[in-house]
Amino acid sequence: MITSEDVREELATIAPQRECDRRAELSALFHSSGSLHLRGAGHWALHLDLGSGASARRAFALLRDSGIRSEIRTYRRRAFDTATRYQLHVEGDDDALRVLVAAGVVDRRHGPLDRPPRRVVGRSCCRAAYLRGAFLGAGSLSLGRSPHIELRTASLESAALLGRLARAEGAELALADRETHAVAYAKSWEAIESLLALMGASETVLALEERAVVAETRARANRLANADHANLVRTSRSAQRQLAAVERLRAGDDLDGLPDRLREAAELRLRHPTASLRELAERTDPPATKAAMHRRLRTLEELAELQG
């Protein structure tokens, strides 16, 4: 079963080739899971709070490649929560301010921005990178009976932005406003695969397509097996009725008085009680059609009913 962490592991291995892509992905990580901390006297810091080791490693690498130093710390959010979470601490120095302003995370006065400016997500590659960062930061994938993928955001406006970015690249996302957060999500297989492909999770898409093929093949095999079973049941019941009719005619000494073709059909059914109509038809002299054999046996059943 493919999990959210599997997708994050794959996305975390994608190395952005362009500076704009690194900036867009970093922007999405901070917008989906970042927080600003003001410490007074002009000092400030940014924290990334992530539930995935793969996402934490990716964020650390992006920050390092952008010239920003960060520190990774781990913790458990609740006393009985066994899942480890990762927090990246970024000190608010001049280099950090320069990079984060360029990524549309804060403005030059250290004020947090709810959404990135258009320049950060203006290109197709940047939109894909931003969606990838949004999944790394707060995305999930479930492939149970009701498959769905969702990107969690702090506000409905931020979720709407993700929807617009995905739509611009041919992937459709719906929106939902929940009590503590909002999400952009998809529930159809086609939409889920489109979003995964857009983010760059090609191996996951191939695995889902393979799973769909296997599932369809299994379903088709089951349908054929059920159809074969139903045919066997119908054939068996018909043969039993025909055999009973012939036995009744034989008990009444009526077989000898039947036309040659009917008598031949009756004798064949007695000798081959489980044979199909096609098999019986092939044994007649000369060979008959399946439809002809069906008519002859049906006539025998009607004669037996009249006798009864």
Phi, psi and omega per residue, in radians:
M1 nan 2.227 3.116
I2 -1.343 2.325 -3.116
T3 -2.002 2.996 3.094
S4 -1.060 -0.672 -3.116
E5 -1.171 -0.595 3.070
D6 -1.051 -0.744 3.133
V7 -1.141 -0.759 3.135
R8 -1.114 -0.678 3.103
E9 -1.045 -0.729 3.141
E10 -1.216 -0.792 -3.130
L11 -1.097 -0.575 -3.105
A12 -1.222 -0.258 3.134
T13 -1.561 -0.127 -3.132
I14 -1.381 2.106 -3.124
A15 -1.716 1.920 3.114
P16 -1.031 2.300 -3.110
Q17 -1.524 -0.375 -3.073
R18 -1.945 2.602 3.104
E19 -1.089 -0.658 -3.121
C20 -1.124 -0.602 3.125
D21 -1.213 -0.729 3.099
R22 -1.084 -0.705 -3.134
R23 -1.144 -0.745 -3.121
A24 -1.164 -0.727 -3.135
E25 -1.159 -0.720 3.100
L26 -1.120 -0.679 3.106
S27 -1.036 -0.806 -3.124
A28 -1.143 -0.665 3.110
L29 -1.048 -0.779 -3.138
F30 -1.253 -0.644 3.141
H31 -1.222 -0.495 -3.097
S32 -1.592 -0.489 -3.045
S33 -2.511 0.348 -3.120
G34 -1.807 2.821 3.071
S35 -2.569 2.556 -3.123
L36 -1.748 2.358 3.133
H37 -2.144 2.058 3.091
L38 -1.657 2.223 -3.026
R39 -1.917 0.065 3.139
G40 1.500 2.778 -3.140
A41 1.006 0.535 3.087
G42 1.426 0.013 -3.128
H43 -1.557 2.511 -3.126
W44 -2.634 2.881 3.129
A45 -2.681 2.778 3.067
L46 -2.124 2.452 3.101
H47 -2.114 2.451 2.967
L48 -1.907 2.185 -3.127
D49 -1.957 1.956 -2.991
L50 -2.210 2.572 3.126
G51 -1.750 0.169 -3.056
S52 -2.315 2.306 3.062
G53 -1.120 -0.649 3.124
A54 -1.101 -0.753 3.122
S55 -1.136 -0.690 3.131
A56 -1.118 -0.735 3.118
R57 -1.117 -0.698 -3.138
R58 -1.153 -0.776 3.131
A59 -1.087 -0.731 3.122
F60 -1.059 -0.749 -3.137
A61 -1.154 -0.723 3.129
L62 -1.100 -0.754 3.118
L63 -1.123 -0.766 3.135
R64 -1.078 -0.772 -3.138
D65 -1.168 -0.380 3.110
S66 -1.580 0.029 3.115
G67 1.501 0.319 -3.117
I68 -1.925 2.272 3.079
R69 -1.493 2.452 3.113
S70 -2.486 2.823 -3.142
E71 -2.174 2.278 3.130
I72 -1.689 2.258 3.047
R73 -2.209 2.633 3.112
T74 -2.034 2.663 3.106
Y75 -2.823 2.939 3.000
R76 -1.985 2.238 -2.969
R77 -1.157 -0.658 -3.134
R78 -2.219 2.817 -3.073
A79 -1.060 -0.603 -3.090
F80 -1.826 0.217 3.102
D81 -1.591 1.977 -3.081
T82 -1.449 -0.191 -3.108
A83 -1.332 2.330 3.107
T84 -1.469 2.356 3.059
R85 -1.976 2.776 -3.043
Y86 -2.156 2.365 3.137
Q87 -2.213 2.172 3.078
L88 -1.770 2.176 -3.132
H89 -1.790 2.207 3.134
V90 -2.086 2.062 3.103
E91 -1.304 2.455 -3.074
G92 -1.446 1.217 3.070
D93 -1.653 -3.080 -3.074
D94 -1.114 -0.700 3.131
D95 -1.116 -0.749 3.122
A96 -1.108 -0.735 3.135
L97 -1.077 -0.749 -3.137
R98 -1.062 -0.817 -3.100
V99 -1.205 -0.752 -3.068
L100 -1.274 -0.523 3.014
V101 -1.173 -0.751 3.115
A102 -1.103 -0.564 3.141
A103 -1.469 -0.040 3.122
G104 1.264 0.501 3.125
V105 -1.585 -0.734 3.081
V106 -2.350 2.863 3.028
D107 -1.652 -3.119 -3.047
R108 -1.214 -0.227 3.080
R109 -1.713 0.261 3.112
H110 1.294 0.216 3.128
G111 -1.392 2.331 -3.136
P112 -1.223 2.485 3.092
L113 -1.800 2.321 -3.127
D114 -1.178 -0.618 -3.093
R115 -2.437 2.702 3.137
P116 -1.284 2.623 3.049
P117 -1.181 2.860 -3.056
R118 -1.048 -0.575 -3.100
R119 -1.076 -0.459 -3.113
V120 -1.316 -0.515 -3.075
V121 -2.142 0.488 -3.071
G122 -1.322 -0.504 -3.109
R123 -1.682 2.773 3.120
S124 -1.064 -0.755 -3.132
C125 -1.134 -0.605 -3.141
C126 -1.241 -0.639 3.103
R127 -1.120 -0.735 3.102
A128 -1.109 -0.732 3.139
A129 -1.147 -0.656 3.138
Y130 -1.142 -0.759 3.117
L131 -1.133 -0.647 3.090
R132 -1.091 -0.777 3.107
G133 -1.123 -0.616 3.123
A134 -1.136 -0.660 3.104
F135 -1.242 -0.726 3.109
L136 -1.054 -0.635 -3.104
G137 -1.375 -0.750 -3.051
A138 -2.756 0.828 3.127
G139 -1.908 2.814 3.093
S140 -2.622 2.662 3.124
L141 -2.339 2.269 3.093
S142 -2.232 2.288 -3.081
L143 -2.120 0.641 3.086
G144 -1.388 -2.598 -3.134
R145 -1.123 -0.516 3.104
S146 -2.073 1.465 -3.058
P147 -1.136 2.472 3.046
H148 -2.786 2.680 3.037
I149 -2.205 2.439 -3.140
E150 -2.507 2.625 3.068
L151 -2.053 2.054 -3.054
R152 -1.542 2.427 3.136
T153 -2.375 2.934 -3.129
A154 -1.378 -0.433 -3.066
S155 -2.498 2.829 3.119
L156 -1.163 -0.563 3.117
E157 -1.117 -0.695 3.108
S158 -1.181 -0.657 3.081
A159 -1.143 -0.660 3.112
A160 -1.111 -0.643 3.079
L161 -1.054 -0.794 3.113
L162 -1.060 -0.683 3.104
G163 -1.092 -0.723 3.134
R164 -1.172 -0.711 3.132
L165 -1.115 -0.756 3.133
A166 -1.145 -0.741 -3.118
R167 -1.108 -0.625 3.127
A168 -1.107 -0.393 -3.134
E169 -1.878 0.217 3.044
G170 1.574 0.209 3.108
A171 -1.999 2.322 -3.092
E172 -1.755 2.248 3.077
L173 -2.171 2.420 3.023
A174 -1.630 2.909 -3.090
L175 -2.119 2.594 3.057
A176 -2.540 2.353 3.127
D177 -1.837 1.958 -3.100
R178 -1.814 3.138 -2.998
E179 -1.101 -0.727 -3.062
T180 -1.972 -0.114 -3.098
H181 -2.851 3.095 3.064
A182 -2.198 2.814 -3.133
V183 -2.439 2.612 2.879
A184 -1.899 2.234 -2.970
Y185 -2.521 2.898 3.049
A186 -2.478 2.550 -3.115
K187 -2.125 -0.312 3.129
S188 -1.454 2.620 3.132
W189 -1.031 -0.717 -3.105
E190 -1.090 -0.793 -3.129
A191 -1.184 -0.683 3.126
I192 -1.094 -0.816 -3.126
E193 -1.164 -0.616 3.120
S194 -1.106 -0.767 -3.134
L195 -1.176 -0.752 3.126
L196 -1.069 -0.759 3.125
A197 -1.122 -0.696 3.123
L198 -1.085 -0.696 -3.133
M199 -1.294 -0.308 3.116
G200 1.857 0.138 -3.122
A201 -1.486 1.119 -3.044
S202 -1.174 -0.630 3.136
E203 -1.143 -0.670 3.093
T204 -1.144 -0.716 3.120
V205 -1.079 -0.762 3.121
L206 -1.092 -0.708 3.119
A207 -1.120 -0.684 3.114
L208 -1.177 -0.711 3.117
E209 -1.136 -0.704 3.099
E210 -1.109 -0.726 3.119
R211 -1.090 -0.704 3.135
A212 -1.132 -0.703 3.124
V213 -1.120 -0.778 3.128
V214 -1.092 -0.745 -3.139
A215 -1.109 -0.740 3.130
E216 -1.168 -0.688 3.108
T217 -1.108 -0.746 3.121
R218 -1.130 -0.740 3.135
A219 -1.112 -0.708 3.124
R220 -1.143 -0.729 3.105
A221 -1.080 -0.692 3.109
N222 -1.138 -0.722 3.128
R223 -1.099 -0.751 3.130
L224 -1.135 -0.723 3.132
A225 -1.117 -0.717 3.112
N226 -1.132 -0.709 3.121
A227 -1.135 -0.749 3.118
D228 -1.086 -0.731 3.131
H229 -1.096 -0.763 3.136
A230 -1.097 -0.699 3.114
N231 -1.117 -0.714 3.126
L232 -1.109 -0.711 3.122
V233 -1.109 -0.790 3.140
R234 -1.116 -0.742 3.140
T235 -1.100 -0.745 -3.137
S236 -1.108 -0.761 -3.140
R237 -1.154 -0.694 3.106
S238 -1.119 -0.758 3.135
A239 -1.088 -0.664 3.120
Q240 -1.133 -0.734 3.109
R241 -1.103 -0.779 -3.131
Q242 -1.116 -0.740 3.140
L243 -1.121 -0.711 3.116
A244 -1.118 -0.678 3.127
A245 -1.137 -0.765 3.138
V246 -1.130 -0.708 3.118
E247 -1.083 -0.667 3.128
R248 -1.165 -0.722 3.109
L249 -1.158 -0.666 3.130
R250 -1.177 -0.673 3.121
A251 -1.104 -0.501 3.124
G252 -1.627 0.198 -3.127
D253 0.961 0.662 -3.115
D254 -1.760 -0.124 -3.064
L255 -1.200 -0.683 -3.066
D256 -1.132 -0.450 -3.115
G257 -1.529 0.028 -3.113
L258 -1.408 2.686 3.009
P259 -0.988 2.735 -3.035
D260 -0.975 -0.756 -3.066
R261 -1.188 -0.656 3.113
L262 -1.222 -0.712 3.133
R263 -1.130 -0.664 3.105
E264 -1.111 -0.752 3.118
A265 -1.089 -0.704 3.124
A266 -1.124 -0.763 -3.133
E267 -1.152 -0.683 3.111
L268 -1.114 -0.700 3.128
R269 -1.166 -0.636 3.100
L270 -1.157 -0.671 -3.105
R271 -1.373 -0.477 -3.088
H272 -2.258 1.290 -3.011
P273 -1.142 -0.363 -3.103
T274 -1.911 0.035 -3.100
A275 -1.221 2.638 3.095
S276 -1.378 2.940 3.107
L277 -1.040 -0.723 -3.132
R278 -1.106 -0.719 3.133
E279 -1.152 -0.693 3.094
L280 -1.148 -0.725 -3.118
A281 -1.081 -0.628 -3.136
E282 -1.232 -0.325 -3.097
R283 -1.592 -0.133 3.137
T284 -1.283 2.854 -3.141
D285 -2.215 1.849 -0.032
P286 -1.330 2.904 -3.123
P287 -0.998 2.425 -3.136
A288 -1.857 3.041 3.049
T289 -1.503 2.854 3.099
K290 -1.066 -0.718 -3.139
A291 -1.120 -0.688 3.138
A292 -1.126 -0.756 3.117
M293 -1.106 -0.683 3.109
H294 -1.067 -0.748 -3.139
R295 -1.122 -0.704 -3.114
R296 -1.159 -0.761 3.134
L297 -1.197 -0.617 3.082
R298 -1.114 -0.658 3.092
T299 -1.117 -0.694 3.094
L300 -1.088 -0.696 3.095
E301 -1.098 -0.722 -3.132
E302 -1.154 -0.703 3.100
L303 -1.104 -0.699 3.128
A304 -1.144 -0.630 3.120
E305 -1.166 -0.704 3.121
L306 -1.133 -0.632 3.136
Q307 -1.179 -0.644 -3.098
G308 -1.253 nan nan
